[in-house]
């Protein structure tokens, strides 16, 4: 009888549905807070004194656009992933297109809506396709980060004699035998014998 045990690749390909509405609510709250922060900055930098409520009455549209963009992106991304049952770069691209249209609605023109949507879709799709990280190349998860940094530090460490020759001794840079060399320099220059004990020599 054939063995129907799934392989590791088949287990990893199983899609787990995402909560589109819950994610959209959280994203809306976060981006609305960011939009309110930007609105208060806009209100502070205005030339006319409009008062503290100007952040809501005059620049409240900024908060609304930020909230709409965040919620629309997260909902569209998760809903597309649930409908397609795939978690790939197309989902952020679709979410970016819908979020970009929210930004384009401020300008009340079809070219702005399509242009901002397409631009944000390309940026977010490419970002997700290339790994979705800003920290650079993918590090090996089996290597301890502290051990890796210590290895890099030791790998680039230079001998103290080389540093002392280039920078000179003093200011915390002392090569081995510094006390004896200093005592000899004083004796040569001034004729004074400086005692060198074993503790200072080390």
C-alpha positions, 0 to 999 in steps of 0.5 A: 500500500502506498504511503500518503504521508505529506512531504515537507514541501507539501506541508509548507504549501498549505495556505492558512486563511487570514483575518482580513477585517481584523487586519484592516481595523488594526491597520486603519487605527495605526495609519490613522494615528500616523495621519493625525500626527502628520496633521498636527505637524501641518497645523503647527507649520501653518502661517496663520494661527488656526488653533489646536483644532485646526489639525482636525478642521483644516488638516483632517483630510490627511488623517482620513487619507492615511486611515483609508490607505492603511485599511484598504491596503491591509484588507485588499492584501488579505482578501486577495490572499484568501481568495487566491489561497496564495501568499505571494507578491501579487497580494501586496501589489493589489493592496498597493493599487487600492491604497494608491487609489485612495491617495489619488481620490484627493485630486479628483481625477482619473489619471491621478487615481490610476497613476498613484494606484499603479505606482504604489502597486509597483513599489509594494509588489517589487518590495515584497517580491525581493524579500520584503526586508530593508536590512539587506541579504538574508542571514543564515538563521542557524548562525548565532548573531553575537558569534557572527559579529564577534568573528567579524570583529576578530577578523578585522582586528589589527595588531597593536604594534601596527596601530602604534606605528601609524598613530603613535603611542599615547591617548590610550594606545600603548604597545608592549614595552612602552614603559621601558621605551619611555624610561629610555627616552627620558634618560637619553633626553634628561639623564634621569633614571626612571624606575621601571617595576614589573607592574608598570612594565606589564 
